Amino acid sequence: MKINIIGGGPAGMYFAILMKKADPAHEITVYERNGPDDTFGWGVVFSGKTLRNLRAADEESHAEITRAFAAWDNVDVVHRREKISIHGNSFSGIARLQLLKILQRRCERLGFQLLFRTEVLDLDSLKANCDLLVAADGVNSTARKQYSRQFLPRMDVRPNRYIWYGTNRLFHGLTLTFRENETGVFAAHSYKFNQTTSTFIIECDQETWSRADFATMSDDETREYLEKVFAPDLDGQSLLSNNSKWINFLLVKNDNWFFENVAMIGDALHTAHFSIGSGTKLALEDAIALFDCFGGTASVSAALRDFEKTRKPVIEEYQAAAFESMRWFENARDYMHLSPIELAFAVMTRSGKVDYEDLQRRDPAFIALYEKQKTVGSRQ
Ligand SMILES: Cc1cc2nc3c(=O)[nH]c(=O)nc-3n(C[C@H](O)[C@H](O)[C@H](O)COP(=O)(O)OP(=O)(O)OC[C@H]3O[C@@H](n4cnc5c(N)ncnc54)[C@H](O)[C@@H]3O)c2cc1C
């Protein structure tokens, strides 16, 4: 089969790897507009379950990915002067660039073409010249725009602003930090992803953003302002910019996932708010799901139909949980009156995917503390 793939991110490369591994006769070309060392952002985080899926799909890349991991089991919620740790969770972090490098090397070993610095503009001729065209071209997908009449995308620009920094302050756990100042509430999502660096994503609502007057600040002024807001948490370390800018989260859904011989996967097809840390996981698992659909048939249209039928409900469930989590952060100011332990409980249960019983199982000491302090609170 001749397969063209637009986008050498996690989704595009992983699908190429799985298909080539299964049948070396496939002629696969991946088109990537960036160079092999360009990337945005810092680290990404995976859950334990994702890792099991990656091991089953491709042991070789799984082994390299897990060797590069920083792993932890705690979520830390920081509010006012207190840090509450909730244990029994399973997460790992890896630098996005390192993940891409591992997948690039795997592609090279399997012997197919990754065409870097090659932007696809003419989709029609690429589509005409293959059996299968996979658009894995990310959240601002050209394919989704050019074929919008076929895919019927639904886009929702969310009100909160966020900015993705790194820092050399190491956060040993998925740390959610809330800080208030005269302009409003800021939330930071941070976690270590190698021996020296943590991801540090800051978000705030539109009102806070306008009051702080970020629109008139330079990139350096923005960074300095935010370093002051999070000074108690950064331990004197600075925030590291990677051309970091404020953005609004874009929620993407598509009514149709394929037409003729074209399918989308990953962020091009759907997004899930970063507060549930699932974007890369979903991108890689889309690649696995699409690959699996080619296991039972040689027909491209049957495989694409099967992909949409089986994968869509899974994604809808994730997006529903991610939506609740995103809404929680959009309304974070409504929770700031809670005590640290109550806020930690509210954070942990925000998406509806984790409840009291789950927390009791994962970390009985946390629930015991919650019960004790909640009771104290209600007696006062
Ligand atoms: C603030 C923030 C934090 C995040 N945190 C996490 C996290 O903790 N964990 C997690 O799992 N995910 C996280 N994500 C999400 C994650 O980055 C994405 O979900 C993931 O990268 C999606 O993979 P993808 O392969 O679909 O798309 P991408 O990684 O975006 O790859 C698409 C590729 O296509 C290329 N491309 C685009 N158009 C063209 C074209 N016309 N021609 C050629 N090439 C093209 C791009 O250069 C890019 O390399 C986060 C995202 C954000 C914004």
The ligand as an ORCA input file, in Angstrom:
! r2SCAN-3c Opt
* xyz 0 1
  C       0.072     23.748     26.863
  C      -0.003     22.354     26.377
  C       0.367     21.321     27.213
  C       0.295     20.016     26.799
  N       0.632     19.066     27.693
  C       0.516     17.801     27.325
  C       0.819     16.771     28.234
  O       1.215     17.004     29.367
  N       0.672     15.511     27.829
  C       0.246     15.210     26.590
  O       0.140     14.057     26.287
  N      -0.050     16.155     25.702
  C       0.069     17.442     26.030
  N      -0.251     18.417     25.139
  C      -0.797     18.078     23.831
  C       0.197     17.569     22.848
  O       1.236     18.491     22.642
  C      -0.540     17.263     21.530
  O      -1.779     16.726     21.835
  C       0.233     16.255     20.704
  O       1.452     16.792     20.307
  C      -0.586     15.855     19.455
  O       0.195     15.102     18.567
  P      -0.080     15.185     17.007
  O       0.935     14.282     16.381
  O      -1.493     14.965     16.714
  O       0.195     16.695     16.600
  P       1.516     17.580     16.707
  O       2.387     17.098     17.780
  O       1.061     18.986     16.743
  O       2.246     17.294     15.327
  C       1.773     17.782     14.079
  C       2.953     17.940     13.153
  O       2.487     18.264     11.846
  C       3.359     19.229     11.274
  N       2.588     19.935     10.228
  C       1.486     20.697     10.385
  N       1.021     21.121      9.194
  C       1.860     20.618      8.260
  C       1.906     20.720      6.835
  N       0.986     21.392      6.136
  N       2.905     20.085      6.170
  C       3.852     19.370      6.862
  N       3.844     19.254      8.216
  C       2.864     19.862      8.900
  C       3.754     20.091     12.449
  O       4.977     20.763     12.199
  C       3.883     19.062     13.566
  O       5.193     18.552     13.696
  C      -0.166     19.719     25.493
  C      -0.510     20.717     24.614
  C      -0.452     22.031     25.046
  C      -0.837     23.095     24.061
*
